[in-house]
């Protein structure tokens, strides 16, 4: 055991006083009270003391001078309390709620370094947001600094922003943390369960809450007993954690109960245990032979309870040579039948694999997990993860959720592949906009999605030569499976709507004008014919095609699927034709 940390300074201070401001301000307003709290934890057996600066940045309210005053006072109080004892002070840095968090973290670290701090605890974090950049910088300018990074996770191991604890801990170590682990949110029993899934022969920190909060007399309190906390924390120590301590609700009594148990215990050196494998798509899984042509056909989910037309369309696609049906998740934020439920129905009714689109718009992390688990039970094995259109686009009085963006959703599904779906993980597709004005930035976003766990992409519809060129660039740069978007238009009005109302759609004016006044048969001929030309142009720049059915005109999509199949059979792929020769 390297350190026994104190408990939650802030919650303990607030339990002792009716102080209305942030507890970090007490370093200035009542230094004696803060010093008393530190000494109580030291007397209880703590060997590491956190400065009372967890939310110093917020407490200062953007006032740099006040921030410096709080940090300076907090450091002196903690250092003085530790002087002459076995305890050492740690500069405590919590999450910084600002756009340029990395710079704010650097500023806080620099202030502590100037005071002589060499030990740092970054605690209760939910995501990177500049944190890892700060850790790398701190390691580069002070190689002997001792750095601990800890993440606030719930009972399932996820932060409030969807970060998975195993991934975050591994990344923190890669960034330069000496010790990484988890704290807050979880009570001791649930944190113990998470730790049992980690390889604790690597240095791990564990600081659970005293339990779960309740309200008594208008105050938030933690009523779990110190003895219960101590027993669970002892079991964490038996697993081999390097650092143990407490978070919200843990008082000196909790730490004393733990140190009393530890004084009677000889902790064995833990045997090497394999941590559960992290599912990350390898190059072997994401590399596809150039001649493979996957065809996915999108069918819009119905807006009412009449599913007959949808079922018939799904059956027709199932009888074609297509490999997938894709089902959007309430496109343009207009309520439609649930994409996951309909995708499961497609597989039952039409006997073809289905890919539901999944957005972050109207599901929180609990609902996302529930949908993914239900989908997997129903046999779904692929998903397209996108941020989703805002509900503001809809006339419905609905609130956006957006607890995470597409990057977070991809990482979340990838972590569930490890935890829940390891036997048959979800194939994760992501969106790629070949019409992006800054395509270099779009490629960087795509690479970030691959790093998060995406193994393939579905693009926005390709209509122009510029989009075709960007598709080629993406295929060369990313090395991932790409299904090129193909969208036959339903007619002149539909083309005008797409051009003017739908982000990411870029149609040539000449093509739109050719549709003016065309009857149904001529429209189909022009629309399918134009898309065939696009397919010819990009055939060797993608791994397949994602065909979007226009306004229930499934015949348009099936004509294109048949055209692609015939090209495959004709041996137009250079790989196949060279093999035949």
C-alpha positions in Angstrom: 0.0 0.0 0.0 1.6 3.2 -1.1 -0.9 5.8 0.2 -4.0 6.0 2.3 -5.7 9.2 1.3 -8.0 11.3 3.4 -11.7 11.5 2.7 -13.7 14.2 0.9 -12.5 17.5 2.3 -15.3 19.5 0.8 -18.3 17.4 2.0 -16.8 17.0 5.4 -16.2 20.8 5.8 -19.8 21.5 4.7 -21.0 19.0 7.3 -19.3 21.1 10.0 -20.4 24.6 8.9 -23.3 26.4 7.3 -20.9 28.2 5.0 -22.8 29.1 1.8 -19.9 29.6 -0.6 -17.7 27.0 -2.2 -15.7 25.2 0.5 -12.5 26.1 -1.4 -13.0 29.7 -0.4 -12.6 28.7 3.2 -8.9 28.4 2.6 -9.0 32.2 2.7 -12.0 32.8 4.9 -11.3 30.2 7.6 -7.9 28.7 7.3 -8.0 27.3 10.8 -11.1 25.1 10.0 -9.4 23.7 6.9 -6.2 23.0 8.8 -8.3 21.3 11.5 -9.9 19.0 8.9 -6.5 18.0 7.5 -5.2 17.2 11.0 -8.2 15.1 11.8 -7.6 12.9 8.7 -3.9 12.6 9.5 -4.7 11.6 13.1 -7.1 9.0 11.7 -4.2 7.5 9.8 -4.2 9.1 6.4 -0.8 9.3 4.7 -1.8 11.6 1.8 -3.7 14.8 2.2 -5.6 16.5 -0.7 -5.4 20.3 -0.8 -8.8 21.9 -0.5 -8.7 23.0 -4.2 -10.9 20.4 -5.9 -13.2 23.1 -7.5 -10.8 26.0 -7.0 -11.2 27.1 -10.7 -15.0 27.4 -10.3 -14.8 28.9 -6.9 -12.6 31.7 -8.3 -15.3 32.5 -10.9 -12.7 33.3 -13.6 -10.7 35.7 -11.4 -7.1 34.7 -11.9 -5.9 36.6 -8.9 -8.4 34.9 -6.6 -7.6 31.5 -8.1 -3.9 32.1 -7.2 -4.9 33.2 -3.7 -7.0 30.1 -3.1 -4.3 27.7 -4.4 -1.6 29.4 -2.4 -3.5 29.4 0.8 -4.6 25.8 0.3 -1.1 24.6 -0.4 0.3 26.3 2.7 -2.4 24.9 4.9 -2.0 21.3 3.7 1.8 21.4 3.8 1.8 22.8 7.3 -0.7 20.2 8.5 1.6 17.4 7.1 4.8 18.8 8.4 6.3 16.5 11.1 4.0 13.7 10.2 4.0 10.6 7.9 1.5 12.3 5.6 2.4 14.2 2.4 0.3 16.9 0.6 -1.1 16.4 -2.9 -2.2 19.2 -5.2 -5.8 18.4 -5.8 -7.2 19.3 -9.3 -10.8 18.5 -10.2 -12.6 18.9 -13.6 -12.4 22.4 -15.1 -15.7 23.5 -16.8 -14.4 25.7 -19.6 -13.8 25.5 -23.4 -10.0 25.6 -23.2 -9.7 23.2 -20.3 -6.1 22.1 -21.2 -4.9 25.7 -20.7 -6.8 26.0 -17.4 -5.3 22.8 -16.1 -1.8 24.0 -17.2 -2.4 27.3 -15.3 -3.4 25.5 -12.1 -0.5 23.0 -12.4 2.0 25.9 -12.9 0.7 27.7 -9.8 1.2 24.6 -7.7 4.7 24.0 -9.2 5.7 27.5 -8.2 4.7 26.7 -4.6 6.9 23.6 -4.6 4.3 20.9 -5.2 5.7 17.6 -6.6 2.6 15.4 -6.1 -0.6 15.9 -8.1 -4.0 14.2 -7.9 -6.3 14.8 -10.9 -9.6 13.4 -9.6 -13.3 12.9 -10.4 -12.8 13.4 -14.1 -15.4 12.2 -16.7 -13.5 12.6 -19.9 -10.2 13.8 -21.4 -11.1 17.4 -22.3 -7.5 18.5 -22.1 -6.6 16.4 -19.1 -4.2 14.1 -20.8 -2.4 16.9 -22.6 -1.8 18.5 -19.2 -0.5 15.3 -17.7 1.9 14.9 -20.6 3.1 18.4 -20.2 3.6 18.1 -16.5 5.6 14.9 -17.0 7.8 16.6 -19.6 8.6 19.6 -17.4 8.8 17.8 -14.1 9.9 14.2 -14.7 10.1 13.4 -11.0 6.5 14.6 -10.3 4.2 11.9 -8.8 0.9 12.0 -10.8 -2.3 10.2 -9.9 -5.3 10.4 -12.2 -8.8 9.2 -11.1 -12.1 9.0 -12.9 -15.6 9.3 -11.6 -17.6 6.3 -12.8 -21.0 4.7 -12.0 -21.8 1.2 -11.1 -21.4 0.0 -14.8 -17.9 1.5 -15.1 -18.9 4.5 -17.2 -18.5 8.2 -16.6 -21.4 10.6 -17.0 -20.0 11.4 -20.5 -19.8 7.8 -21.6 -16.1 7.2 -20.9 -15.3 3.6 -20.0 -13.1 3.2 -16.9 -10.7 0.6 -18.3 -10.0 2.7 -21.4 -9.6 5.9 -19.4 -7.2 4.3 -16.9 -5.1 2.9 -19.7 -4.9 6.2 -21.6 -4.0 8.0 -18.4 -1.1 5.7 -17.9 0.0 6.2 -21.5 -0.1 9.9 -20.9 2.3 9.7 -18.0 0.3 9.0 -14.8 2.1 6.9 -12.2 -1.1 5.6 -10.8 -4.6 5.7 -12.3 -8.0 4.5 -11.0 -11.5 5.5 -10.0 -13.3 7.6 -7.4 -16.7 9.1 -6.5 -20.2 8.3 -7.8 -19.8 4.6 -6.7 -20.3 3.3 -3.2 -17.7 0.9 -1.9 -19.4 -2.4 -2.9 -20.0 -1.4 -6.5 -16.4 0.0 -6.8 -15.1 -3.3 -5.5 -16.9 -5.1 -8.3 -15.3 -2.8 -10.9 -11.8 -3.3 -9.3 -12.2 -7.0 -9.5 -12.2 -6.7 -13.3 -8.9 -4.7 -13.3 -5.3 -6.0 -13.3 -4.3 -4.5 -9.9 -0.7 -5.6 -10.3 -0.6 -2.3 -12.2 -0.8 0.7 -9.8 -4.5 1.5 -9.2 -6.2 4.0 -7.0 -9.6 3.5 -5.4 -11.6 6.2 -3.5 -15.3 5.3 -3.3 -18.0 7.4 -1.8 -19.1 6.6 1.7 -22.2 5.2 0.1 -25.1 6.9 -1.7 -26.5 10.2 -0.7 -29.9 11.0 0.8 -31.4 14.2 2.0 -31.9 14.8 5.8 -33.0 18.2 7.2 -32.5 19.8 3.8 -28.9 18.6 3.6 -27.3 15.9 1.5 -25.8 13.3 3.7 -24.2 9.9 3.4 -25.4 7.4 6.0 -23.4 4.3 5.4 -21.4 3.3 8.4 -17.6 3.8 8.7 -17.3 0.1 9.5 -19.0 -1.0 6.4 -16.9 1.4 4.3 -13.8 0.1 5.9 -14.5 -3.6 5.3 -15.2 -3.0 1.6 -12.1 -0.8 1.3 -10.0 -3.5 3.0 -11.2 -6.0 0.3 -10.0 -3.5 -2.3 -6.6 -3.5 -0.5 -6.5 -7.3 -0.6 -6.9 -7.0 -4.4 -3.7 -5.1 -4.5 -4.7 -1.4 -5.1 -1.8 0.9 -4.6 -3.8 3.8 -3.2 -7.0 3.8 -1.2 -9.0 6.6 0.3 -12.5 8.1 0.3 -14.6 10.5 -1.7 -18.0 12.1 -1.0 -19.2 11.5 2.5 -16.0 9.9 3.9 -15.0 11.4 7.2 -12.1 10.9 9.5 -14.2 8.2 11.2 -14.2 6.2 7.9 -10.5 6.5 7.4 -9.8 5.6 11.0 -12.0 2.5 10.7 -10.0 1.5 7.6 -6.6 2.1 9.1 -7.6 0.1 12.1 -8.4 -2.9 9.9 -5.3 -2.5 7.9 -3.1 -2.5 11.1 -4.3 -6.0 11.7 -3.9 -7.2 8.2 -0.8 -8.5 6.3 -1.7 -7.8 2.7 -0.3 -10.4 0.3 1.3 -9.4 -3.0 -1.5 -10.0 -5.6 -0.8 -12.5 -8.2 -0.8 -11.4 -11.8 -4.4 -11.4 -13.1 -5.4 -10.9 -16.6 -7.7 -7.9 -17.0 -10.6 -8.5 -19.2 -9.6 -8.0 -22.8 -10.4 -4.6 -24.4 -12.2 -5.1 -27.7 -10.5 -2.9 -30.3 -11.0 -3.6 -34.0 -7.7 -4.7 -35.5 -6.4 -4.0 -39.0 -7.1 -7.6 -39.8 -10.8 -7.0 -38.9 -11.1 -3.7 -40.6 -9.1 -4.5 -43.8 -11.3 -5.7 -46.6 -10.3 -7.1 -50.0 -10.9 -4.4 -52.6 -13.2 -6.5 -54.7 -15.7 -7.1 -51.9 -18.8 -5.0 -52.6 -21.2 -4.8 -49.7 -24.6 -3.3 -50.5 -26.7 -1.7 -47.8 -30.2 -0.3 -48.6 -31.8 2.2 -46.4 -35.5 2.0 -45.7 -37.3 4.8 -43.9 -39.2 3.7 -40.8 -42.9 4.4 -40.8 -44.4 7.3 -38.9 -47.5 5.4 -38.0 -48.5 1.9 -37.0 -49.0 0.7 -40.6 -45.9 -1.5 -41.2 -47.1 -3.3 -44.3 -45.3 -1.2 -46.9 -42.1 -1.3 -44.8 -42.3 -5.1 -44.5 -42.8 -5.5 -48.2 -39.9 -3.3 -49.0 -37.7 -5.3 -46.6 -38.7 -8.5 -48.2 -37.8 -7.2 -51.7 -34.4 -6.1 -50.4 -34.0 -9.5 -48.8 -34.6 -11.2 -52.1 -32.1 -8.9 -53.9 -28.4 -9.2 -53.6 -28.1 -6.6 -50.9 -26.3 -7.6 -47.7 -28.0 -5.2 -45.3 -31.1 -3.1 -44.7 -30.3 0.1 -42.7 -33.0 1.9 -40.7 -32.6 5.6 -39.7 -33.2 6.8 -36.2 -36.0 9.4 -36.7 -34.3 11.3 -39.5 -34.5 15.1 -39.3 -35.7 14.6 -35.7 -39.2 13.6 -36.9 -40.7 10.8 -34.8 -40.6 7.4 -36.6 -40.8 3.8 -35.4 -37.8 2.9 -33.3 -34.8 1.9 -35.5 -33.6 -0.9 -33.2 -37.0 -2.5 -32.9 -37.6 -2.3 -36.7 -34.1 -3.6 -37.5 -34.9 -6.7 -35.4 -38.2 -7.0 -37.3 -36.4 -6.8 -40.6 -34.2 -9.7 -39.7 -37.2 -11.8 -38.7 -39.5 -10.9 -41.6 -37.0 -10.6 -44.4 -34.1 -12.8 -43.4 -31.5 -10.0 -44.1 -29.1 -8.4 -41.7 -30.1 -5.0 -40.5 -28.1 -2.0 -39.3 -30.0 0.4 -37.0 -28.8 4.0 -36.9 -28.4 5.2 -33.4 -28.2 8.8 -32.3 -27.3 10.6 -29.2 -30.2 13.0 -29.6 -32.9 11.5 -27.4 -31.4 8.7 -25.5 -29.3 9.1 -22.3 -26.6 6.5 -21.5 -29.1 4.2 -19.7 -31.4 4.2 -22.7 -28.6 3.7 -25.2 -27.3 0.7 -23.3 -30.8 -0.8 -23.0 -31.4 -0.4 -26.7 -28.0 -2.0 -27.6 -28.5 -4.9 -25.2 -32.1 -5.5 -26.6 -30.8 -5.3 -30.1 -28.0 -7.8 -29.5 -30.5 -10.2 -27.9 -32.6 -9.9 -31.1 -29.6 -10.8 -33.2 -28.4 -7.4 -34.4 -24.6 -7.2 -34.8 -24.1 -3.9 -36.6 -24.9 -0.3 -35.8 -24.4 3.1 -37.4 -23.4 5.6 -34.6 -24.2 9.2 -35.3 -24.8 12.4 -33.3 -28.2 12.9 -34.9 -30.3 15.9 -35.9 -31.4 18.2 -33.2 -35.0 18.1 -32.0 -35.1 21.8 -32.7 -35.6 20.9 -36.3 -38.9 19.3 -35.4 -42.2 20.8 -34.5 -42.5 18.4 -31.6 -41.9 20.0 -28.1 -39.0 17.7 -27.2 -35.7 18.3 -25.5 -32.4 17.2 -26.9 -30.3 14.8 -24.7 -26.9 14.8 -26.3 -25.2 13.3 -23.3 -22.4 12.4 -25.7 -21.5 13.0 -29.4 -20.8 10.5 -32.1 -17.2 9.9 -30.9 -18.4 9.2 -27.4 -21.1 6.9 -28.6 -18.7 4.9 -30.7 -16.4 4.5 -27.8 -19.3 3.6 -25.6 -20.5 0.8 -27.9 -16.9 -0.4 -28.3 -16.5 -0.7 -24.5 -19.8 -2.6 -24.4 -18.3 -4.9 -27.0 -15.7 -5.7 -24.4 -17.9 -6.0 -21.4 -21.1 -7.5 -22.8 -20.8 -8.6 -26.4 -17.3 -10.0 -26.6 -18.6 -13.3 -28.1 -20.1 -11.5 -31.1 -19.3 -7.7 -30.9 -21.2 -5.1 -32.8 -19.7 -3.9 -36.0 -19.6 -0.2 -35.6 -20.1 2.1 -38.6 -19.7 5.8 -38.5 -20.7 8.7 -40.7 -18.3 10.3 -43.2 -19.2 13.5 -45.1 -17.4 13.6 -48.4 -19.0 17.0 -49.1 -17.3 18.7 -46.1 -15.8 22.0 -47.1 -12.7 21.3 -45.0 -12.1 17.7 -45.9 -8.8 17.5 -44.0 -10.7 18.2 -40.8 -13.3 15.6 -41.8 -10.5 13.0 -42.3 -9.1 13.9 -38.8 -12.6 13.4 -37.4 -12.9 10.0 -39.2 -9.5 8.9 -37.8 -10.7 9.9 -34.3 -13.8 7.7 -34.9 -11.5 4.8 -35.9 -9.5 5.3 -32.7 -12.7 5.2 -30.7 -13.7 1.9 -32.2 -15.4 2.4 -35.6 -14.5 -0.3 -38.1 -16.3 1.2 -41.1 -18.0 4.3 -42.6 -21.2 5.1 -44.4 -20.8 8.3 -46.4 -23.2 11.1 -47.2 -24.5 10.8 -50.8 -21.8 11.2 -53.4 -23.1 13.4 -56.3 -20.2 15.5 -57.5 -16.6 15.0 -58.8 -15.3 16.8 -55.7 -17.1 14.3 -53.4 -15.7 11.4 -55.5 -12.2 12.8 -55.1 -12.7 13.1 -51.4 -13.9 9.5 -51.2 -10.7 8.4 -52.9 -8.7 10.4 -50.4 -10.6 8.8 -47.5 -10.0 5.3 -48.8 -6.3 5.9 -49.1 -6.0 7.7 -45.8 -8.2 5.6 -43.4 -7.8 2.0 -44.5 -11.2 1.2 -43.1 -14.3 -0.2 -44.8 -16.2 2.5 -46.6 -19.7 2.2 -48.0 -20.2 5.1 -50.4 -23.5 6.8 -50.1 -25.8 6.7 -53.2 -29.1 8.6 -53.2 -31.4 8.4 -56.2 -33.8 11.4 -55.9 -37.6 11.0 -56.2 -38.1 14.0 -58.5 -37.5 17.6 -59.1 -39.1 18.9 -55.8 -37.3 16.2 -53.8 -34.0 17.3 -55.4 -34.6 21.0 -54.6 -35.5 20.1 -51.0 -32.4 18.0 -50.6 -30.2 20.7 -52.1 -31.6 23.5 -49.9 -32.8 21.8 -46.7 -30.5 18.9 -45.9 -27.0 19.5 -44.6 -24.3 17.6 -46.4 -26.2 17.1 -49.7 -24.6 18.6 -52.8 -26.4 18.1 -56.1 -25.2 19.5 -59.5 -27.6 22.3 -60.7 -27.6 20.7 -64.2 -28.9 17.4 -62.8 -31.6 19.1 -60.8 -32.7 21.1 -63.8 -32.9 17.9 -65.9 -35.7 16.6 -63.6 -37.9 19.7 -64.0 -41.2 18.5 -65.7 -40.1 14.9 -66.0 -42.8 12.2 -65.6 -42.5 9.3 -63.2 -40.8 7.0 -65.7 -38.4 9.6 -67.0 -37.6 10.7 -63.4 -36.6 7.1 -62.6 -34.5 6.8 -65.7 -32.7 10.1 -65.0 -32.2 9.5 -61.3 -31.1 5.9 -61.6 -29.0 6.7 -64.6 -27.2 9.5 -62.8 -26.5 7.3 -59.8 -25.1 4.6 -62.1 -22.6 7.1 -63.4 -21.5 7.9 -59.9 -21.2 4.2 -59.1 -19.0 3.8 -62.2 -16.8 6.7 -61.1 -16.3 5.6 -57.5 -16.5 1.8 -57.9 -12.9 1.2 -57.1 -12.7 3.8 -54.4 -14.9 2.1 -51.8 -15.8 -1.3 -50.4 -19.5 -1.2 -51.1 -22.5 1.1 -51.4 -25.0 2.5 -49.0 -28.2 3.2 -51.1 -30.8 5.5 -49.6 -34.3 4.8 -50.8 -36.1 8.0 -51.9 -39.6 8.4 -50.6 -40.5 4.7 -50.4 -39.5 4.2 -54.1 -37.6 1.0 -53.3 -37.5 0.0 -57.0 -35.0 2.8 -57.5 -32.7 1.3 -54.9 -33.2 -2.3 -56.2 -32.3 -1.2 -59.7 -29.0 0.2 -58.4 -28.3 -2.9 -56.3 -28.8 -5.0 -59.4 -26.5 -2.7 -61.4 -23.7 -3.1 -58.7 -24.1 -6.9 -58.7 -23.8 -7.1 -62.4 -20.6 -5.0 -62.2 -19.2 -7.4 -59.6 -20.1 -10.4 -61.8 -18.5 -8.8 -64.9 -15.1 -8.8 -63.1 -14.6 -5.0 -63.4 -12.7 -5.0 -60.2 -9.0 -4.8 -61.0 -8.2 -7.4 -58.3 -10.6 -9.9 -59.8 -9.8 -9.2 -63.4 -6.1 -9.5 -62.9 -6.6 -12.8 -61.0 -8.6 -14.2 -63.9 -5.9 -13.2 -66.4 
